Amino acid sequence: MQNPLTSKMALNVNIPAIPRDQIKGIAVVKQGKARLMESFDKRKDPRDNVYYWLAGETQLSDHEDSDSDACALRKGMITVTPIQSDLTRYDALGTLRDTISKVIILD
């Protein structure tokens, strides 16, 4: 069997903040459109150094798909999503190159 994990892929794993005995399983799902409404708590460590803890609430989009990580988390599932970092719109590269070469003349 071929390894499905590649060097160009990372796994985004989310664990719901519920007791372990309430976790309903693991779901391999796509990334959702949920949004974290960020807030930061000012705290002090044992050495009296100030630090800020990212807190907040996740808000589901009105158009959240049922097979997304956000929905699965709400159902008590651990979620695993394969992700990648290359956000390049390859279909737009040629057109953008042509447009810029007509507008900007480099000497």
Distance bins in CASP14 RR format, pairs under 12 A and 6 or more apart:
PFRMAT RR
TARGET T0000
AUTHOR 0000-0000-0000
RMODE 2
METHOD distances of the structure
MODEL  1
3 9 0 0 0 0 0 1 0 0 0 0 0
4 11 0 0 0 0 0 1 0 0 0 0 0
4 28 0 0 0 0 0 1 0 0 0 0 0
4 80 0 0 0 0 0 1 0 0 0 0 0
4 82 0 0 0 0 1 0 0 0 0 0 0
5 11 1 0 0 1 0 0 0 0 0 0 0
5 80 0 0 0 0 0 1 0 0 0 0 0
5 82 0 0 0 0 1 0 0 0 0 0 0
5 83 0 0 0 0 0 1 0 0 0 0 0
5 84 0 0 0 0 0 1 0 0 0 0 0
6 82 0 0 0 0 1 0 0 0 0 0 0
6 83 0 0 0 0 0 1 0 0 0 0 0
6 84 0 0 0 0 1 0 0 0 0 0 0
7 84 0 0 0 0 0 1 0 0 0 0 0
7 85 0 0 0 0 0 1 0 0 0 0 0
8 82 0 0 0 0 0 1 0 0 0 0 0
8 83 0 0 0 0 0 1 0 0 0 0 0
8 84 1 0 1 0 0 0 0 0 0 0 0
8 85 0 0 0 0 1 0 0 0 0 0 0
8 86 1 0 0 1 0 0 0 0 0 0 0
9 80 0 0 0 0 0 1 0 0 0 0 0
9 81 0 0 0 0 0 1 0 0 0 0 0
9 82 1 0 1 0 0 0 0 0 0 0 0
9 83 1 0 0 1 0 0 0 0 0 0 0
9 84 1 0 1 0 0 0 0 0 0 0 0
9 85 0 0 0 0 1 0 0 0 0 0 0
9 86 0 0 0 0 0 1 0 0 0 0 0
10 31 0 0 0 0 0 1 0 0 0 0 0
10 80 0 0 0 0 0 1 0 0 0 0 0
10 81 0 0 0 0 1 0 0 0 0 0 0
10 82 1 0 0 1 0 0 0 0 0 0 0
10 83 1 0 1 0 0 0 0 0 0 0 0
10 84 1 0 0 1 0 0 0 0 0 0 0
10 85 1 0 0 1 0 0 0 0 0 0 0
10 86 0 0 0 0 0 1 0 0 0 0 0
11 26 0 0 0 0 0 1 0 0 0 0 0
11 28 0 0 0 0 1 0 0 0 0 0 0
11 29 0 0 0 0 0 1 0 0 0 0 0
11 31 0 0 0 0 0 1 0 0 0 0 0
11 69 0 0 0 0 0 1 0 0 0 0 0
11 78 0 0 0 0 0 1 0 0 0 0 0
11 79 0 0 0 0 0 1 0 0 0 0 0
11 80 1 0 1 0 0 0 0 0 0 0 0
11 81 1 0 0 1 0 0 0 0 0 0 0
11 82 1 0 0 1 0 0 0 0 0 0 0
11 83 1 0 0 1 0 0 0 0 0 0 0
11 84 0 0 0 0 0 1 0 0 0 0 0
12 28 0 0 0 0 0 1 0 0 0 0 0
12 29 0 0 0 0 1 0 0 0 0 0 0
12 30 0 0 0 0 0 1 0 0 0 0 0
12 31 1 0 0 1 0 0 0 0 0 0 0
12 32 0 0 0 0 0 1 0 0 0 0 0
12 68 0 0 0 0 0 1 0 0 0 0 0
12 69 1 0 0 1 0 0 0 0 0 0 0
12 70 0 0 0 0 0 1 0 0 0 0 0
12 73 0 0 0 0 0 1 0 0 0 0 0
12 78 0 0 0 0 0 1 0 0 0 0 0
12 79 1 0 0 1 0 0 0 0 0 0 0
12 80 1 0 0 1 0 0 0 0 0 0 0
12 81 1 0 1 0 0 0 0 0 0 0 0
12 82 1 0 0 1 0 0 0 0 0 0 0
12 83 1 0 1 0 0 0 0 0 0 0 0
12 84 0 0 0 0 0 1 0 0 0 0 0
12 85 0 0 0 0 0 1 0 0 0 0 0
13 26 0 0 0 0 1 0 0 0 0 0 0
13 27 0 0 0 0 0 1 0 0 0 0 0
13 28 0 0 0 0 0 1 0 0 0 0 0
13 29 0 0 0 0 0 1 0 0 0 0 0
13 69 0 0 0 0 1 0 0 0 0 0 0
13 72 0 0 0 0 0 1 0 0 0 0 0
13 73 0 0 0 0 0 1 0 0 0 0 0
13 77 0 0 0 0 0 1 0 0 0 0 0
13 78 1 0 0 1 0 0 0 0 0 0 0
13 79 1 0 0 1 0 0 0 0 0 0 0
13 80 1 0 1 0 0 0 0 0 0 0 0
13 81 1 0 0 1 0 0 0 0 0 0 0
13 82 0 0 0 0 0 1 0 0 0 0 0
13 83 0 0 0 0 0 1 0 0 0 0 0
14 23 0 0 0 0 0 1 0 0 0 0 0
14 26 0 0 0 0 0 1 0 0 0 0 0
14 27 0 0 0 0 1 0 0 0 0 0 0
14 28 0 0 0 0 0 1 0 0 0 0 0
14 29 0 0 0 0 1 0 0 0 0 0 0
14 31 0 0 0 0 0 1 0 0 0 0 0
14 32 0 0 0 0 0 1 0 0 0 0 0
14 34 0 0 0 0 0 1 0 0 0 0 0
14 36 0 0 0 0 0 1 0 0 0 0 0
14 58 0 0 0 0 1 0 0 0 0 0 0
14 68 0 0 0 0 0 1 0 0 0 0 0
14 69 1 0 1 0 0 0 0 0 0 0 0
14 70 0 0 0 0 1 0 0 0 0 0 0
14 71 0 0 0 0 0 1 0 0 0 0 0
14 72 0 0 0 0 1 0 0 0 0 0 0
14 73 1 0 1 0 0 0 0 0 0 0 0
14 74 0 0 0 0 0 1 0 0 0 0 0
14 76 0 0 0 0 0 1 0 0 0 0 0
14 77 0 0 0 0 1 0 0 0 0 0 0
14 78 1 0 0 1 0 0 0 0 0 0 0
14 79 1 0 1 0 0 0 0 0 0 0 0
14 80 0 0 0 0 1 0 0 0 0 0 0
14 81 0 0 0 0 1 0 0 0 0 0 0
14 83 0 0 0 0 0 1 0 0 0 0 0
15 22 0 0 0 0 0 1 0 0 0 0 0
15 23 1 0 0 1 0 0 0 0 0 0 0
15 25 0 0 0 0 0 1 0 0 0 0 0
15 26 0 0 0 0 1 0 0 0 0 0 0
15 27 0 0 0 0 0 1 0 0 0 0 0
15 69 0 0 0 0 0 1 0 0 0 0 0
15 72 0 0 0 0 0 1 0 0 0 0 0
15 73 0 0 0 0 1 0 0 0 0 0 0
15 76 0 0 0 0 1 0 0 0 0 0 0
15 77 0 0 0 0 1 0 0 0 0 0 0
15 78 1 0 1 0 0 0 0 0 0 0 0
15 79 0 0 0 0 1 0 0 0 0 0 0
15 80 0 0 0 0 0 1 0 0 0 0 0
16 22 0 0 0 0 1 0 0 0 0 0 0
16 23 1 0 0 1 0 0 0 0 0 0 0
16 24 0 0 0 0 1 0 0 0 0 0 0
16 25 0 0 0 0 1 0 0 0 0 0 0
16 26 0 0 0 0 0 1 0 0 0 0 0
16 27 0 0 0 0 0 1 0 0 0 0 0
16 58 0 0 0 0 0 1 0 0 0 0 0
16 69 0 0 0 0 0 1 0 0 0 0 0
16 70 0 0 0 0 0 1 0 0 0 0 0
16 71 0 0 0 0 0 1 0 0 0 0 0
16 72 0 0 0 0 1 0 0 0 0 0 0
16 73 1 0 1 0 0 0 0 0 0 0 0
16 74 1 0 0 1 0 0 0 0 0 0 0
16 75 0 0 0 0 1 0 0 0 0 0 0
16 76 1 0 1 0 0 0 0 0 0 0 0
16 77 1 0 0 1 0 0 0 0 0 0 0
16 78 1 0 0 1 0 0 0 0 0 0 0
16 79 0 0 0 0 1 0 0 0 0 0 0
17 23 0 0 0 0 0 1 0 0 0 0 0
17 55 0 0 0 0 0 1 0 0 0 0 0
17 56 0 0 0 0 0 1 0 0 0 0 0
17 57 0 0 0 0 0 1 0 0 0 0 0
17 58 0 0 0 0 0 1 0 0 0 0 0
17 73 0 0 0 0 1 0 0 0 0 0 0
17 74 0 0 0 0 0 1 0 0 0 0 0
17 76 0 0 0 0 1 0 0 0 0 0 0
17 78 0 0 0 0 0 1 0 0 0 0 0
18 24 0 0 0 0 1 0 0 0 0 0 0
18 25 0 0 0 0 0 1 0 0 0 0 0
18 73 0 0 0 0 1 0 0 0 0 0 0
18 74 0 0 0 0 0 1 0 0 0 0 0
18 75 0 0 0 0 0 1 0 0 0 0 0
18 76 1 0 0 1 0 0 0 0 0 0 0
18 77 0 0 0 0 0 1 0 0 0 0 0
18 78 0 0 0 0 0 1 0 0 0 0 0
19 76 0 0 0 0 0 1 0 0 0 0 0
20 76 0 0 0 0 0 1 0 0 0 0 0
20 78 0 0 0 0 0 1 0 0 0 0 0
21 76 0 0 0 0 0 1 0 0 0 0 0
22 75 0 0 0 0 0 1 0 0 0 0 0
22 76 1 0 0 1 0 0 0 0 0 0 0
22 77 0 0 0 0 0 1 0 0 0 0 0
22 78 0 0 0 0 0 1 0 0 0 0 0
23 72 0 0 0 0 0 1 0 0 0 0 0
23 73 0 0 0 0 0 1 0 0 0 0 0
23 75 0 0 0 0 0 1 0 0 0 0 0
23 76 1 0 0 1 0 0 0 0 0 0 0
23 77 1 0 0 1 0 0 0 0 0 0 0
23 78 1 0 0 1 0 0 0 0 0 0 0
23 79 0 0 0 0 0 1 0 0 0 0 0
24 72 0 0 0 0 1 0 0 0 0 0 0
24 73 0 0 0 0 0 1 0 0 0 0 0
24 74 0 0 0 0 0 1 0 0 0 0 0
24 75 1 0 0 1 0 0 0 0 0 0 0
24 76 1 0 1 0 0 0 0 0 0 0 0
24 77 1 0 1 0 0 0 0 0 0 0 0
24 78 0 0 0 0 1 0 0 0 0 0 0
24 79 0 0 0 0 0 1 0 0 0 0 0
25 72 0 0 0 0 1 0 0 0 0 0 0
25 73 0 0 0 0 0 1 0 0 0 0 0
25 75 0 0 0 0 1 0 0 0 0 0 0
25 76 1 0 0 1 0 0 0 0 0 0 0
25 77 1 0 1 0 0 0 0 0 0 0 0
25 78 1 0 0 1 0 0 0 0 0 0 0
25 79 0 0 0 0 1 0 0 0 0 0 0
25 80 0 0 0 0 0 1 0 0 0 0 0
26 69 0 0 0 0 0 1 0 0 0 0 0
26 72 0 0 0 0 1 0 0 0 0 0 0
26 73 0 0 0 0 0 1 0 0 0 0 0
26 75 0 0 0 0 0 1 0 0 0 0 0
26 76 0 0 0 0 0 1 0 0 0 0 0
26 77 1 0 0 1 0 0 0 0 0 0 0
26 78 1 0 1 0 0 0 0 0 0 0 0
26 79 1 0 0 1 0 0 0 0 0 0 0
26 80 1 0 0 1 0 0 0 0 0 0 0
26 81 0 0 0 0 0 1 0 0 0 0 0
27 66 0 0 0 0 0 1 0 0 0 0 0
27 67 0 0 0 0 1 0 0 0 0 0 0
27 68 0 0 0 0 1 0 0 0 0 0 0
27 69 1 0 0 1 0 0 0 0 0 0 0
27 70 0 0 0 0 0 1 0 0 0 0 0
27 71 0 0 0 0 1 0 0 0 0 0 0
27 72 1 0 1 0 0 0 0 0 0 0 0
27 73 0 0 0 0 1 0 0 0 0 0 0
27 74 0 0 0 0 0 1 0 0 0 0 0
27 75 0 0 0 0 1 0 0 0 0 0 0
27 76 0 0 0 0 1 0 0 0 0 0 0
27 77 1 0 1 0 0 0 0 0 0 0 0
27 78 1 0 0 1 0 0 0 0 0 0 0
27 79 1 0 1 0 0 0 0 0 0 0 0
27 80 1 0 0 1 0 0 0 0 0 0 0
27 81 0 0 0 0 1 0 0 0 0 0 0
28 67 0 0 0 0 1 0 0 0 0 0 0
28 68 0 0 0 0 0 1 0 0 0 0 0
28 69 0 0 0 0 1 0 0 0 0 0 0
28 72 0 0 0 0 1 0 0 0 0 0 0
28 77 0 0 0 0 1 0 0 0 0 0 0
28 78 0 0 0 0 1 0 0 0 0 0 0
28 79 1 0 0 1 0 0 0 0 0 0 0
28 80 1 0 1 0 0 0 0 0 0 0 0
28 81 1 0 0 1 0 0 0 0 0 0 0
28 82 1 0 0 1 0 0 0 0 0 0 0
29 64 0 0 0 0 0 1 0 0 0 0 0
29 65 0 0 0 0 1 0 0 0 0 0 0
29 66 0 0 0 0 1 0 0 0 0 0 0
29 67 1 0 1 0 0 0 0 0 0 0 0
29 68 1 0 1 0 0 0 0 0 0 0 0
29 69 1 0 1 0 0 0 0 0 0 0 0
29 70 0 0 0 0 1 0 0 0 0 0 0
29 71 1 0 0 1 0 0 0 0 0 0 0
29 72 1 0 1 0 0 0 0 0 0 0 0
29 73 0 0 0 0 1 0 0 0 0 0 0
29 74 0 0 0 0 0 1 0 0 0 0 0
29 75 0 0 0 0 0 1 0 0 0 0 0
29 77 0 0 0 0 1 0 0 0 0 0 0
29 78 0 0 0 0 0 1 0 0 0 0 0
29 79 1 0 1 0 0 0 0 0 0 0 0
29 80 1 0 0 1 0 0 0 0 0 0 0
29 81 1 0 1 0 0 0 0 0 0 0 0
29 82 0 0 0 0 1 0 0 0 0 0 0
29 83 0 0 0 0 0 1 0 0 0 0 0
30 64 0 0 0 0 0 1 0 0 0 0 0
30 65 1 0 0 1 0 0 0 0 0 0 0
30 66 0 0 0 0 0 1 0 0 0 0 0
30 67 1 0 0 1 0 0 0 0 0 0 0
30 68 1 0 1 0 0 0 0 0 0 0 0
30 69 1 0 0 1 0 0 0 0 0 0 0
30 70 0 0 0 0 0 1 0 0 0 0 0
30 71 0 0 0 0 0 1 0 0 0 0 0
30 72 0 0 0 0 1 0 0 0 0 0 0
30 79 0 0 0 0 1 0 0 0 0 0 0
30 80 0 0 0 0 0 1 0 0 0 0 0
30 81 1 0 0 1 0 0 0 0 0 0 0
30 82 0 0 0 0 1 0 0 0 0 0 0
30 83 0 0 0 0 1 0 0 0 0 0 0
31 61 0 0 0 0 0 1 0 0 0 0 0
31 64 0 0 0 0 0 1 0 0 0 0 0
31 65 0 0 0 0 1 0 0 0 0 0 0
31 67 0 0 0 0 0 1 0 0 0 0 0
31 68 1 0 0 1 0 0 0 0 0 0 0
31 69 1 0 1 0 0 0 0 0 0 0 0
31 70 0 0 0 0 1 0 0 0 0 0 0
31 71 0 0 0 0 0 1 0 0 0 0 0
31 72 0 0 0 0 0 1 0 0 0 0 0
31 73 0 0 0 0 0 1 0 0 0 0 0
31 79 0 0 0 0 1 0 0 0 0 0 0
31 80 0 0 0 0 0 1 0 0 0 0 0
31 81 1 0 1 0 0 0 0 0 0 0 0
31 82 0 0 0 0 1 0 0 0 0 0 0
31 83 1 0 0 1 0 0 0 0 0 0 0
31 84 0 0 0 0 0 1 0 0 0 0 0
32 58 0 0 0 0 0 1 0 0 0 0 0
32 59 0 0 0 0 0 1 0 0 0 0 0
32 60 0 0 0 0 1 0 0 0 0 0 0
32 61 1 0 0 1 0 0 0 0 0 0 0
32 63 0 0 0 0 1 0 0 0 0 0 0
32 64 1 0 0 1 0 0 0 0 0 0 0
32 65 1 0 0 1 0 0 0 0 0 0 0
32 66 0 0 0 0 0 1 0 0 0 0 0
32 67 0 0 0 0 1 0 0 0 0 0 0
32 68 1 1 0 0 0 0 0 0 0 0 0
32 69 1 0 1 0 0 0 0 0 0 0 0
32 70 1 0 1 0 0 0 0 0 0 0 0
32 71 1 0 0 1 0 0 0 0 0 0 0
32 72 0 0 0 0 1 0 0 0 0 0 0
32 73 0 0 0 0 1 0 0 0 0 0 0
32 74 0 0 0 0 0 1 0 0 0 0 0
32 79 0 0 0 0 1 0 0 0 0 0 0
32 81 0 0 0 0 1 0 0 0 0 0 0
32 83 0 0 0 0 0 1 0 0 0 0 0
33 58 0 0 0 0 0 1 0 0 0 0 0
33 59 0 0 0 0 1 0 0 0 0 0 0
33 60 1 0 0 1 0 0 0 0 0 0 0
33 61 1 1 0 0 0 0 0 0 0 0 0
33 62 0 0 0 0 1 0 0 0 0 0 0
33 63 1 0 0 1 0 0 0 0 0 0 0
33 64 1 0 1 0 0 0 0 0 0 0 0
33 65 1 0 0 1 0 0 0 0 0 0 0
33 68 1 0 0 1 0 0 0 0 0 0 0
33 69 0 0 0 0 1 0 0 0 0 0 0
33 70 1 0 0 1 0 0 0 0 0 0 0
33 71 0 0 0 0 0 1 0 0 0 0 0
34 57 0 0 0 0 0 1 0 0 0 0 0
34 58 1 0 1 0 0 0 0 0 0 0 0
34 59 1 0 0 1 0 0 0 0 0 0 0
34 60 1 0 1 0 0 0 0 0 0 0 0
34 61 1 0 0 1 0 0 0 0 0 0 0
34 62 0 0 0 0 0 1 0 0 0 0 0
34 63 0 0 0 0 0 1 0 0 0 0 0
34 64 1 0 0 1 0 0 0 0 0 0 0
34 65 0 0 0 0 0 1 0 0 0 0 0
34 68 1 0 0 1 0 0 0 0 0 0 0
34 69 1 0 0 1 0 0 0 0 0 0 0
34 70 1 1 0 0 0 0 0 0 0 0 0
34 71 0 0 0 0 1 0 0 0 0 0 0
34 72 0 0 0 0 0 1 0 0 0 0 0
34 73 0 0 0 0 1 0 0 0 0 0 0
34 74 0 0 0 0 1 0 0 0 0 0 0
34 79 0 0 0 0 0 1 0 0 0 0 0
35 56 0 0 0 0 0 1 0 0 0 0 0
35 57 0 0 0 0 1 0 0 0 0 0 0
35 58 1 0 0 1 0 0 0 0 0 0 0
35 59 1 0 1 0 0 0 0 0 0 0 0
35 60 0 0 0 0 1 0 0 0 0 0 0
35 61 1 0 0 1 0 0 0 0 0 0 0
35 62 0 0 0 0 0 1 0 0 0 0 0
35 63 0 0 0 0 0 1 0 0 0 0 0
35 64 0 0 0 0 0 1 0 0 0 0 0
35 70 0 0 0 0 1 0 0 0 0 0 0
36 54 0 0 0 0 1 0 0 0 0 0 0
36 55 0 0 0 0 1 0 0 0 0 0 0
36 56 1 0 0 1 0 0 0 0 0 0 0
36 57 1 0 0 1 0 0 0 0 0 0 0
36 58 1 0 1 0 0 0 0 0 0 0 0
36 59 1 0 0 1 0 0 0 0 0 0 0
36 60 0 0 0 0 0 1 0 0 0 0 0
36 70 0 0 0 0 0 1 0 0 0 0 0
37 54 0 0 0 0 0 1 0 0 0 0 0
37 55 0 0 0 0 1 0 0 0 0 0 0
37 56 1 0 1 0 0 0 0 0 0 0 0
37 57 1 0 1 0 0 0 0 0 0 0 0
37 58 1 0 0 1 0 0 0 0 0 0 0
37 59 1 0 1 0 0 0 0 0 0 0 0
37 60 0 0 0 0 0 1 0 0 0 0 0
38 52 0 0 0 0 0 1 0 0 0 0 0
38 53 0 0 0 0 0 1 0 0 0 0 0
38 54 1 0 0 1 0 0 0 0 0 0 0
38 55 1 0 0 1 0 0 0 0 0 0 0
38 56 1 0 1 0 0 0 0 0 0 0 0
38 57 0 0 0 0 1 0 0 0 0 0 0
38 58 0 0 0 0 0 1 0 0 0 0 0
38 59 0 0 0 0 0 1 0 0 0 0 0
39 52 0 0 0 0 1 0 0 0 0 0 0
39 53 0 0 0 0 1 0 0 0 0 0 0
39 54 0 0 0 0 1 0 0 0 0 0 0
39 55 1 0 1 0 0 0 0 0 0 0 0
39 56 1 0 1 0 0 0 0 0 0 0 0
39 57 0 0 0 0 1 0 0 0 0 0 0
40 50 0 0 0 0 0 1 0 0 0 0 0
40 51 0 0 0 0 1 0 0 0 0 0 0
40 52 1 0 1 0 0 0 0 0 0 0 0
40 53 1 0 0 1 0 0 0 0 0 0 0
40 54 1 0 0 1 0 0 0 0 0 0 0
40 55 1 0 0 1 0 0 0 0 0 0 0
40 56 0 0 0 0 1 0 0 0 0 0 0
41 50 0 0 0 0 0 1 0 0 0 0 0
41 51 0 0 0 0 1 0 0 0 0 0 0
41 52 1 0 0 1 0 0 0 0 0 0 0
41 53 1 0 1 0 0 0 0 0 0 0 0
41 54 0 0 0 0 1 0 0 0 0 0 0
41 55 1 0 1 0 0 0 0 0 0 0 0
41 56 0 0 0 0 1 0 0 0 0 0 0
42 49 0 0 0 0 0 1 0 0 0 0 0
42 50 1 0 0 1 0 0 0 0 0 0 0
42 51 1 0 0 1 0 0 0 0 0 0 0
42 52 1 0 1 0 0 0 0 0 0 0 0
42 53 0 0 0 0 1 0 0 0 0 0 0
42 54 0 0 0 0 0 1 0 0 0 0 0
42 55 0 0 0 0 0 1 0 0 0 0 0
43 49 0 0 0 0 1 0 0 0 0 0 0
43 50 1 0 0 1 0 0 0 0 0 0 0
43 51 1 0 1 0 0 0 0 0 0 0 0
43 52 1 0 0 1 0 0 0 0 0 0 0
43 53 1 0 1 0 0 0 0 0 0 0 0
43 54 0 0 0 0 0 1 0 0 0 0 0
43 55 0 0 0 0 0 1 0 0 0 0 0
44 50 1 0 1 0 0 0 0 0 0 0 0
44 51 1 0 0 1 0 0 0 0 0 0 0
44 52 0 0 0 0 0 1 0 0 0 0 0
44 53 0 0 0 0 0 1 0 0 0 0 0
45 51 1 0 0 1 0 0 0 0 0 0 0
45 52 0 0 0 0 0 1 0 0 0 0 0
45 53 0 0 0 0 0 1 0 0 0 0 0
58 64 0 0 0 0 0 1 0 0 0 0 0
58 68 0 0 0 0 0 1 0 0 0 0 0
58 69 0 0 0 0 0 1 0 0 0 0 0
58 70 1 0 0 1 0 0 0 0 0 0 0
58 71 0 0 0 0 0 1 0 0 0 0 0
58 73 1 0 0 1 0 0 0 0 0 0 0
58 74 0 0 0 0 1 0 0 0 0 0 0
59 70 0 0 0 0 1 0 0 0 0 0 0
59 74 0 0 0 0 0 1 0 0 0 0 0
60 66 0 0 0 0 0 1 0 0 0 0 0
60 68 0 0 0 0 1 0 0 0 0 0 0
60 69 0 0 0 0 0 1 0 0 0 0 0
60 70 1 0 1 0 0 0 0 0 0 0 0
60 71 1 0 0 1 0 0 0 0 0 0 0
60 72 0 0 0 0 0 1 0 0 0 0 0
60 73 0 0 0 0 1 0 0 0 0 0 0
60 74 1 0 0 1 0 0 0 0 0 0 0
60 75 0 0 0 0 0 1 0 0 0 0 0
61 68 0 0 0 0 1 0 0 0 0 0 0
61 70 1 0 0 1 0 0 0 0 0 0 0
61 71 0 0 0 0 0 1 0 0 0 0 0
63 70 0 0 0 0 0 1 0 0 0 0 0
63 71 0 0 0 0 0 1 0 0 0 0 0
64 70 1 0 1 0 0 0 0 0 0 0 0
64 71 1 0 1 0 0 0 0 0 0 0 0
64 72 0 0 0 0 0 1 0 0 0 0 0
64 73 0 0 0 0 0 1 0 0 0 0 0
64 74 0 0 0 0 1 0 0 0 0 0 0
65 71 1 0 0 1 0 0 0 0 0 0 0
65 72 0 0 0 0 0 1 0 0 0 0 0
66 72 0 0 0 0 1 0 0 0 0 0 0
66 74 0 0 0 0 0 1 0 0 0 0 0
66 75 0 0 0 0 1 0 0 0 0 0 0
66 77 0 0 0 0 0 1 0 0 0 0 0
67 75 0 0 0 0 0 1 0 0 0 0 0
67 77 0 0 0 0 0 1 0 0 0 0 0
67 79 0 0 0 0 0 1 0 0 0 0 0
67 81 0 0 0 0 0 1 0 0 0 0 0
68 74 0 0 0 0 1 0 0 0 0 0 0
68 75 0 0 0 0 0 1 0 0 0 0 0
68 77 0 0 0 0 0 1 0 0 0 0 0
68 79 0 0 0 0 1 0 0 0 0 0 0
68 81 0 0 0 0 1 0 0 0 0 0 0
69 75 0 0 0 0 0 1 0 0 0 0 0
69 76 0 0 0 0 0 1 0 0 0 0 0
69 77 0 0 0 0 1 0 0 0 0 0 0
69 78 0 0 0 0 1 0 0 0 0 0 0
69 79 1 0 1 0 0 0 0 0 0 0 0
69 80 0 0 0 0 1 0 0 0 0 0 0
69 81 1 0 1 0 0 0 0 0 0 0 0
69 82 0 0 0 0 0 1 0 0 0 0 0
69 83 0 0 0 0 0 1 0 0 0 0 0
70 76 0 0 0 0 0 1 0 0 0 0 0
70 77 0 0 0 0 0 1 0 0 0 0 0
70 79 0 0 0 0 1 0 0 0 0 0 0
70 81 0 0 0 0 0 1 0 0 0 0 0
71 77 0 0 0 0 1 0 0 0 0 0 0
71 79 0 0 0 0 1 0 0 0 0 0 0
72 78 0 0 0 0 1 0 0 0 0 0 0
72 79 1 0 1 0 0 0 0 0 0 0 0
72 80 0 0 0 0 1 0 0 0 0 0 0
72 81 0 0 0 0 1 0 0 0 0 0 0
73 79 1 0 1 0 0 0 0 0 0 0 0
73 80 0 0 0 0 0 1 0 0 0 0 0
73 81 0 0 0 0 0 1 0 0 0 0 0
88 94 0 0 0 0 0 1 0 0 0 0 0
88 96 0 0 0 0 0 1 0 0 0 0 0
89 95 0 0 0 0 1 0 0 0 0 0 0
89 96 0 0 0 0 1 0 0 0 0 0 0
90 96 0 0 0 0 0 1 0 0 0 0 0
90 97 0 0 0 0 0 1 0 0 0 0 0
92 98 0 0 0 0 0 1 0 0 0 0 0
92 99 0 0 0 0 1 0 0 0 0 0 0
92 100 0 0 0 0 0 1 0 0 0 0 0
93 99 0 0 0 0 0 1 0 0 0 0 0
93 100 0 0 0 0 0 1 0 0 0 0 0
94 100 0 0 0 0 1 0 0 0 0 0 0
94 101 0 0 0 0 1 0 0 0 0 0 0
95 101 0 0 0 0 0 1 0 0 0 0 0
95 102 0 0 0 0 0 1 0 0 0 0 0
96 102 0 0 0 0 0 1 0 0 0 0 0
96 103 0 0 0 0 0 1 0 0 0 0 0
96 104 0 0 0 0 0 1 0 0 0 0 0
97 103 0 0 0 0 0 1 0 0 0 0 0
97 104 0 0 0 0 0 1 0 0 0 0 0
98 104 0 0 0 0 0 1 0 0 0 0 0
100 106 0 0 0 0 1 0 0 0 0 0 0
END
